[in-house]
Amino acid sequence: MPALEGRTAFVTGGTGGIGSAICQRFAAEGAEVIAADLSDNGGAGEFRAFDVTDETIVRGTFEDLATKWNKLDILVNAAGIEIEKTIEETSLEEWNRIFAINVTGMFLTSKHALPLLRKSAGASIINFGSYDGYIADPGLAAYCATKGAVHALTRAMACDHGPEGIRVNAVCPGYVDTPMLQSFFQDSGNIDTLKKAVRDVHPTRTYGQPEDVANLVNWLASDEARYASGQLWILDGGLTAQVQQMRL
Ligand SMILES: NC(=O)c1ccc[n+]([C@@H]2O[C@H](COP(=O)([O-])OP(=O)(O)OC[C@H]3O[C@@H](n4cnc5c(N)ncnc54)[C@H](O)[C@@H]3O)[C@@H](O)[C@H]2O)c1
């Protein structure tokens, strides 16, 4: 039997690079899936227009969902943006915007999903952190700060809601080939040189694909991961395992 037969799943950022791969995988594993995002991409799952920063929309969506589904088994908080700047270059407006989406959006979505998640026999929340919450990429100050906040929030949510039968984990990818990474490449000059440099810095000599991330998320959502909670799961081709050295 597919691992997620009979489960319901709600994925924010569900039409983004990683979110789409997760929706596709969940659907292939037998789950009923909602891809919640700002705009549709015609991918797997039922699309819902959703803005994680708007509490009225978030609350209304889960109230509406309660009339369609009698429980929610899986919540994936994958909506996110990146701002490629140092703190000096970052305006207060940009700082507030990235926190509103990457952190407050996760808080709001999780908060209003809880009543439905509590009705599941074994619910799983999967947040998107990043290896940038552990170590810093230069020129990504506000982004790094949001991911550090996501990691702390993940542990706190796991402590508070574990006793209610809700597991909470964060997936912390390294470089994954999505529109977010492509825009990082484009903003940073010579794309081919940069792509090679990024590959070469990994012990595995490759960056990740959205499907690699979906594999881990699928496991965390499934009953096989019933003892996994409160943890930050780094998936980065060994990037954070090594000390950087000059390659001569
Ligand atoms: N790609 C990477 O290398 C990488 C690495 C580490 C962590 N991550 C994290 O993984 C998650 C997914 O990233 P991705 O690479 O798929 O990026 P992506 O840009 O392809 O997808 C992000 C999605 O979030 C959606 N989104 C943005 N603001 C929103 C809002 N207010 N409400 C609802 N949806 C909104 C976008 O429309 C987009 O579809 C993000 O949290 C990102 O920080 C990505």
Ligand as a Chemical Component Dictionary entry (heavy atoms), coordinates in Angstrom:
data_LIG
# 
_chem_comp.id                   LIG 
_chem_comp.type                 NON-POLYMER 
_chem_comp.pdbx_formal_charge   0 
_chem_comp.three_letter_code    LIG 
# 
loop_
_chem_comp_atom.comp_id 
_chem_comp_atom.atom_id 
_chem_comp_atom.alt_atom_id 
_chem_comp_atom.type_symbol 
_chem_comp_atom.charge 
_chem_comp_atom.model_Cartn_x 
_chem_comp_atom.model_Cartn_y 
_chem_comp_atom.model_Cartn_z 
_chem_comp_atom.pdbx_ordinal 
LIG N1  N1  N 0  16.335 26.076 -3.242 1  
LIG C1  C1  C 0  17.223 26.042 -2.281 2  
LIG O1  O1  O 0  18.438 25.942 -2.558 3  
LIG C2  C2  C 0  16.810 26.070 -0.831 4  
LIG C3  C3  C 0  17.790 25.819 0.135  5  
LIG C4  C4  C 0  17.443 25.843 1.477  6  
LIG C5  C5  C 0  16.126 26.115 1.841  7  
LIG N2  N2  N 1  15.201 26.367 0.900  8  
LIG C6  C6  C 0  13.830 26.661 1.359  9  
LIG O2  O2  O 0  12.918 25.775 0.750  10 
LIG C7  C7  C 0  11.642 26.413 0.633  11 
LIG C8  C8  C 0  11.157 26.285 -0.813 12 
LIG O3  O3  O 0  12.081 26.990 -1.665 13 
LIG P1  P1  P 0  12.200 26.776 -3.234 14 
LIG O4  O4  O 0  13.628 26.627 -3.540 15 
LIG O5  O5  O -1 11.218 25.762 -3.694 16 
LIG O6  O6  O 0  11.788 28.239 -3.717 17 
LIG P2  P2  P 0  10.758 28.695 -4.825 18 
LIG O7  O7  O 0  10.992 30.155 -4.991 19 
LIG O8  O8  O 0  10.813 27.814 -6.011 20 
LIG O9  O9  O 0  9.363  28.444 -4.091 21 
LIG C9  C9  C 0  8.913  29.228 -3.011 22 
LIG C10 C10 C 0  7.405  29.352 -3.129 23 
LIG O10 O10 O 0  6.921  30.147 -2.034 24 
LIG C11 C11 C 0  5.853  30.906 -2.548 25 
LIG N3  N3  N 0  5.579  32.071 -1.713 26 
LIG C12 C12 C 0  6.329  33.209 -1.578 27 
LIG N4  N4  N 0  5.676  34.079 -0.792 28 
LIG C13 C13 C 0  4.511  33.504 -0.434 29 
LIG C14 C14 C 0  3.425  33.921 0.357  30 
LIG N5  N5  N 0  3.376  35.130 0.930  31 
LIG N6  N6  N 0  2.383  33.052 0.540  32 
LIG C15 C15 C 0  2.397  31.835 -0.053 33 
LIG N7  N7  N 0  3.402  31.385 -0.820 34 
LIG C16 C16 C 0  4.448  32.220 -1.008 35 
LIG C17 C17 C 0  6.315  31.318 -3.939 36 
LIG O11 O11 O 0  5.232  31.746 -4.738 37 
LIG C18 C18 C 0  6.980  30.051 -4.435 38 
LIG O12 O12 O 0  6.098  29.231 -5.161 39 
LIG C19 C19 C 0  11.854 27.873 1.070  40 
LIG O13 O13 O 0  11.431 28.015 2.408  41 
LIG C20 C20 C 0  13.344 28.052 0.969  42 
LIG O14 O14 O 0  13.826 29.049 1.847  43 
LIG C21 C21 C 0  15.504 26.355 -0.442 44 
# 
loop_
_chem_comp_bond.comp_id 
_chem_comp_bond.atom_id_1 
_chem_comp_bond.atom_id_2 
_chem_comp_bond.value_order 
_chem_comp_bond.pdbx_ordinal 
LIG N1  C1  SING 1  
LIG C1  O1  DOUB 2  
LIG C1  C2  SING 3  
LIG C2  C3  SING 4  
LIG C2  C21 DOUB 5  
LIG C3  C4  DOUB 6  
LIG C4  C5  SING 7  
LIG C5  N2  DOUB 8  
LIG N2  C6  SING 9  
LIG N2  C21 SING 10 
LIG C6  O2  SING 11 
LIG C6  C20 SING 12 
LIG O2  C7  SING 13 
LIG C7  C8  SING 14 
LIG C7  C19 SING 15 
LIG C8  O3  SING 16 
LIG O3  P1  SING 17 
LIG P1  O4  DOUB 18 
LIG P1  O5  SING 19 
LIG P1  O6  SING 20 
LIG O6  P2  SING 21 
LIG P2  O7  DOUB 22 
LIG P2  O8  SING 23 
LIG P2  O9  SING 24 
LIG O9  C9  SING 25 
LIG C9  C10 SING 26 
LIG C10 O10 SING 27 
LIG C10 C18 SING 28 
LIG O10 C11 SING 29 
LIG C11 N3  SING 30 
LIG C11 C17 SING 31 
LIG N3  C12 SING 32 
LIG N3  C16 SING 33 
LIG C12 N4  DOUB 34 
LIG N4  C13 SING 35 
LIG C13 C14 SING 36 
LIG C13 C16 DOUB 37 
LIG C14 N5  SING 38 
LIG C14 N6  DOUB 39 
LIG N6  C15 SING 40 
LIG C15 N7  DOUB 41 
LIG N7  C16 SING 42 
LIG C17 O11 SING 43 
LIG C17 C18 SING 44 
LIG C18 O12 SING 45 
LIG C19 O13 SING 46 
LIG C19 C20 SING 47 
LIG C20 O14 SING 48 
# 
